[in-house]
Amino acid sequence: MKVRPLFDKVVVESLETEEKTKSGFILPSAAQEKQQMAKIVAVGPGGVIDGKEIVMQVKEGDTVLYSKYAGSEFKVDGKELTIIRQSDILAIVE
């Protein structure tokens, strides 16, 4: 199944988190924080939103940092995806 976001929405897939601390302790998944770095899977077209022209600054394949509590999480074809607004993206990681 393919997810195609609308307007200024971006679909991201979280990158894997470290399961061990620097000192070597293994963390159970319940103790791990939600990862804020993700890979962009799909990008909406942008357009006029609330009277303002929105130009998309990100593209598919970019790795980004986004706000901690941003977006809505979904499971599609067994993958955990999050749909966020472009304005919730803080930076592109190069």
C-alpha positions as CSV (number, residue, x, y, z in Angstrom):
1,M,0.0,0.0,0.0
2,K,1.3,3.5,-0.8
3,V,0.6,6.5,1.4
4,R,0.3,9.8,-0.4
5,P,0.1,12.8,2.0
6,L,-2.0,15.9,1.3
7,F,-1.0,19.6,1.5
8,D,2.0,20.3,3.7
9,K,2.1,16.8,5.3
10,V,5.1,14.5,5.3
11,V,5.2,10.8,6.0
12,V,8.3,9.7,8.0
13,E,9.6,6.3,9.2
14,S,11.6,6.4,12.4
15,L,15.1,5.2,12.3
16,E,16.2,2.4,14.6
17,T,17.2,3.4,18.1
18,E,20.1,2.2,20.1
19,E,19.1,-0.7,22.4
20,K,22.2,-0.4,24.6
21,T,23.4,2.5,26.6
22,K,27.0,3.7,26.3
23,S,27.8,1.7,29.4
24,G,26.4,-1.5,27.8
25,F,23.0,-1.8,29.5
26,I,20.3,-3.2,27.3
27,L,17.1,-1.1,27.4
28,P,13.7,-2.7,27.0
29,S,11.6,-1.1,24.3
30,A,9.2,0.3,26.9
31,A,12.1,2.3,28.4
32,Q,13.3,3.8,25.1
33,E,12.2,7.3,24.2
34,K,10.5,7.9,20.9
35,Q,13.1,8.6,18.2
36,Q,13.0,12.1,16.7
37,M,15.2,11.3,13.7
38,A,13.4,9.8,10.7
39,K,13.6,9.1,7.0
40,I,11.0,10.8,4.8
41,V,8.9,8.2,2.9
42,A,6.5,10.6,1.1
43,V,5.9,14.3,0.8
44,G,2.7,16.2,0.1
45,P,2.5,18.7,-2.8
46,G,2.3,21.9,-0.6
47,G,0.0,24.6,-2.0
48,V,-2.1,27.4,-0.5
49,I,-2.9,26.7,3.2
50,D,-4.8,29.3,5.3
51,G,-4.1,31.9,2.6
52,K,-0.3,31.3,2.6
53,E,1.7,29.6,-0.2
54,I,3.6,26.6,1.2
55,V,6.6,25.4,-0.7
56,M,7.9,22.0,0.4
57,Q,11.5,22.2,1.5
58,V,12.1,18.5,2.0
59,K,12.0,15.5,-0.4
60,E,11.7,11.8,-0.2
61,G,14.7,10.1,1.2
62,D,15.8,13.0,3.4
63,T,16.8,12.2,7.0
64,V,15.2,14.8,9.3
65,L,14.8,15.8,13.0
66,Y,11.3,16.6,14.1
67,S,9.5,17.9,17.2
68,K,9.1,15.3,20.0
69,Y,5.3,15.2,20.2
70,A,4.6,15.9,16.5
71,G,2.3,13.9,14.2
72,S,0.0,11.0,14.2
73,E,1.4,7.4,14.2
74,F,0.0,4.7,11.8
75,K,0.9,1.1,10.9
76,V,0.9,0.4,7.2
77,D,2.0,-2.9,5.8
78,G,3.7,-3.7,9.1
79,K,5.7,-0.5,9.1
80,E,5.3,2.2,11.8
81,L,4.8,5.5,10.0
82,T,4.2,9.0,11.4
83,I,2.5,11.8,9.4
84,I,3.7,15.2,10.4
85,R,3.4,18.8,9.1
86,Q,6.4,20.2,7.3
87,S,6.5,23.0,10.0
88,D,7.2,20.3,12.7
89,I,10.5,19.4,11.0
90,L,13.3,21.1,12.7
91,A,16.3,20.2,10.5
92,I,17.5,18.1,7.6
93,V,20.4,15.8,8.6
94,E,23.2,15.5,6.1
